[in-house]
Amino acid sequence: MLFLTPEQIEFIFTFAIELFVATLAFFLSGRLLSGVNAKFTDAIFVAFLGLLLKFAIDFTIGMVLVPGLNEIVVFAWSIVSLLAAFIVWMLLVQHFFDCTFVRGLFIVLIAFILIFAIDFAVYYIFSIIFPGP
């Protein structure tokens, strides 16, 4: 029998929602700012790689290295992982969408703001549904 902890369910649920929203944000803002250079498959690839890095850092810190961390420390590491994803997204958007630094920055900022808001909302909702000890 496969048993998932509430934290693992939160990771899977958050990853799926953030991948969907980030893909749409990258594609729509890329089309708006970069024109026909932004393809949907490229948006999926960019969103997936950035989120994979973000969740790898979150999982490593939150579940493997130091389980039972204070909620504020986990949230601070979440911000660090978002900044790492931001840097990766900047590089990938400039390469795949064939745009300048400024356009790439605006494309990534739109997705970054949406992901940060979703990350905070899902974390808050799961902390209400599954309160700690």
Long-range contacts (C-beta under 8 A, 24 or more apart in sequence): 6-126, 6-129, 6-130, 7-62, 7-63, 8-63, 10-122, 10-123, 10-126, 10-130, 11-55, 11-58, 11-59, 13-122, 13-126, 14-55, 14-118, 14-119, 14-122, 14-123, 15-51, 15-55, 17-118, 17-122, 18-51, 18-115, 18-118, 18-119, 19-47, 19-48, 19-51, 21-114, 21-115, 21-118, 22-47, 22-50, 22-51, 22-111, 22-114, 22-115, 23-47, 23-48, 25-110, 25-111, 25-114, 25-115, 26-89, 26-93, 26-107, 26-111, 29-106, 29-107, 29-110, 29-111, 30-93, 30-97, 30-99, 30-107, 33-99, 33-103, 33-106, 33-107, 34-97, 34-98, 34-99, 34-103, 34-107, 37-97, 37-98, 37-99, 38-97, 39-96, 42-96, 42-97, 45-92, 45-96, 46-89, 46-92, 46-93, 46-96, 47-111, 49-88, 49-92, 50-85, 50-86, 50-88, 50-89, 50-92, 51-85, 51-115, 53-81, 53-84, 53-85, 53-88, 54-81, 54-82, 54-84, 54-85, 55-81, 57-81, 57-84, 71-127, 71-132, 75-123, 78-119, 78-123, 82-112, 82-115, 82-116, 82-119, 85-115, 86-112
